[in-house]
Amino acid sequence: MQPEPSTMSTNSLLSDLPSAYLPDPVFGLMHLPRLLAKVRHHLAGTLPTSYQKNFTKGFDGLLCLHLGIEPGEVIEIVKESKNEAEVYQRLRNLFPEDIKAHVWNRMFVQMGLAGEQKQRLDDIKTQMGLAHRVDILTFADLIEYDEGRIE
């Protein structure tokens, strides 16, 4: 499974998604705040088409795979919970006892630095007219650029 920037195909951006580098406050998992925010948009019918392409795939799917859960389980938890505290309590019950946040976070921030993933990142940067941007080193950097957090 390859992560892909969700906005590559259109200019439809969600300005309220958390930074790719922001870990959640409860588990310390990077990307979890973004996944939860995208789930909320999905449930509200406000997830742009450009994000729907990789919703529950890409980093969403990789995070769920790391945790040994299905993306649909996260969607149901968000859908059925009354507030943020309940979301996190139910996630705590769903997630494995040892979530290995350090393993996930390291893999997440390095995705695109080497091998096939680097080639894929370079191809996407070229398609986006960013081949000259040597500061965009990872897929997380590309997400940050695409959503306006890196100039």
N, C-alpha and C positions, 0 to 999 in steps of 0.2 A: 504494500500500500504506500503510495507516494503522497506527501502533503503537497497541496497546490494552493496558491493564493486564491481566495474565493472571488476576488473582484477583477481578475485578469480580463474577463470577457466583456465587461461593461463598466461604466463609470458610476454605477449605483453603489454607494458606500453607506455603511452604518456608522455614523459618527459617535455613537454611544457604546461601542464595543470596547471593553477594557484592553489595555496593551497586551500584546502577546507575551511580554516579559513579566507581567504582574501575576505572582502566585496568589492562590486563594488564601484567605486568612485562617482557615480552619485546618486544611490538610497540607498546605504549602505546595500544592500542585500548580505548576504553570499551565496555562491554557484552560483550566477548569472554569475560571470566571468568564472567559469568552464562550465556552460551550454553553454554560448556563444562560448567558445573555442571548445567544443565538436560539436556544430552546424557547426562551420567552418570546422572542420575535416570531418564531415559527408558530407557536400556539396562538399568538395574537393576529396571525396572518400578515405580519409586516416584515417578514424575512425576504429581502430582495432576491430576485431570480438568480443574480450573480452569486449569492451565498448559498442558495438552495442546491446548486450543482454539487457542492462538497459537504453539505450538511450531513452530519453523522459519518462522513468519510474523512479523508485527509487527517489532520491532527485530531479532530473529534473522534474518529474511529480508532486512531492509534492510541489515544489516551484510554479509551474504553477497553481496547485490547490489552493494554498494559495492566489495567485494573481487573481484567477477567470478567467484564460485564458487557451487556448489550446496550447500545445507545438508546434503544427504545425504553429501557428501564429508567434512564435518566429523564427522558421526556415525560414518562408517567409520573415520576416523583415530582417534577416541577409542576405538572398539570394538577396533581391532586393535593399539593401542599398549600396551606393557608398563608404561610409567610416564609421568610428566609431561614429562620431558625428551624422550622420543620423540614425544609429542604435539606439542610445540613444534617439534621438528625437522621433523616431517612437515608441520606447518602452514607452516613457513618455505618448504618446497619447493612447497606448494600456492599460497600467497599470491603476488600479483604483487610484483615487485621493489620498486616504490614503492607502499606501502599507503596513503599519504596520510592518516595517522592524524589530522593536524590538521584536515583537511577533514571526516572522519567525526565526530570528537569535537565539533567546533563544531556540525554539523548535529544530532547526537544531543542535546546539552544545550539546544539551542534549540527542539526539536520541541514544539510546542504554544504557542509565544509569539505566533503571528500567523496570520491567514487561516483557512482551513478547519480547520487543525489546532487552532487556539485554540478554535474553535466546538465541535469534537469533544471536546476536553478539558473545556470548560465543560459540555457535555451529560453527560459521564461523571461529573464532579464533582457535578452536580445529582442524577443517579441514585443516587450514593453518599451523598447528604446532606451534601456538602462544598462547596456553592455559596458558603458564607460564608468559605471558607479562601482568602484572598487570597495566602497564602504558598506555595500549591501552584500554580506557574506553568507547569510543563512536564510532559510525560509521565514523565520521569525522576523528578521530584518526586513524582508520583502513585504511582509504583512504590515509592519510598522510604517514603511514607506508608502504603501498603497493606501493606508488609512490616514496619512498625513501627520504621523508622529515623528517621521524622519524626513527632513527636507532634502 
